[in-house]
Amino acid sequence: MIIVIKPKTPKDEIEKIKRKMEELGSEVIEYVGENYNVLGLIGDTSSIDPDLIQANRNVEKLMYVQEPYKKANRLLHPKNTVVTVNGRKIGGNEFTIIAGPCSVEGEKQITGIAEDIKDAGAKFLRGGAYKPRTSPYSFQGMKKEGLELLKRARKKTGLPIVTELMSVDLIDEFVENVDVIQIGARNMQNFDLLKAVGKTDKPILLKRGMSATIEELLMSAEYIMAEGNEKVILCERGIRTFEKYTRNTLDLSAIPIIKKFSHLPVIVDPSHASGLWWLVEPLAKAALSVGADGLMVEVHNDPANAKCDGKQSIKPEGFKRMVKSLKEIAKIEGKVI
């Protein structure tokens, strides 16, 4: 339920309405716009009489939120959310590029790639320390040592680090050491993990599950936000369809749809979507054109010998060419890289 307050309503009158709604058992979210105030009611609103609300002379109108997600809903937060990490923005007029290898394999590897992507225009370094793999026999990551190497690369380049959290047990370690905590596609509906990161103050990059609907993605974001953490970045990384040529099918329509119904920033992962290095650039350009707020791209100095996902990784020189091309498109779209 949304209460739209009339323009120029005194603050004390708005506070009276808020207190009344809280007394009736609702959590109240206030959004202050340029010309109006909006009060979003979350929780059980069955005890609230809509006629009494509309009888208040300070109420412009009453609206109902049909979607099950509330805090992620644009109706409750009309202005786009911009997540700021160490002075770097994701959202707004920024087109932010996160890049790096699928997994950390050594200090020389991760530091060298970090330097290359920074020079090309990336704003964040990604790298897997703890790796969720389909096969238990595949490389599972360097774990704690990998996290330490990411920190060294950050110290040398200044790039904030993004890496995936897989277990509630590691939250304290990630909160202390990581700039953006990634929740991967396989954990998108791990609700205990979502609630746990929701209790932190760290930005959360939430990837869409491989068979998840858009509404399910937004509901997972709601789990995080319901615990108090509203620094959520959504990531479209392709969904599973009957097509086998690509690793997944990139759902570009998801970006404008999410933008219509939610205020949260959305980035695209063309590497996992395609699974093929030569498709990364055209999909990245398409993502920018349909309104994405950024990219997450896999870059490796030696893809042929990568321990993980070499087939979908582009080389540093290819990444540099791609960013140069994206900057030209960004000018047309009114974005800044």
Beta strands, then each sheet from edge to edge (+ up, - down):
strand 1: 2-5
strand 2: 27-32
strand 3: 37-42
strand 4: 59-63
strand 5: 83-85
strand 6: 88-90
strand 7: 96-100
strand 8: 124-126
strand 9: 161-164
strand 10: 180-183
strand 11: 204-207
strand 12: 232-236
strand 13: 266-268
strand 14: 294-298
sheet 1: 2+ 3- 1+ 4-
sheet 2: 5+ 6-
sheet 3: 7+ 8+ 9+ 10+ 11+ 12+ 13+ 14+ 7+
end
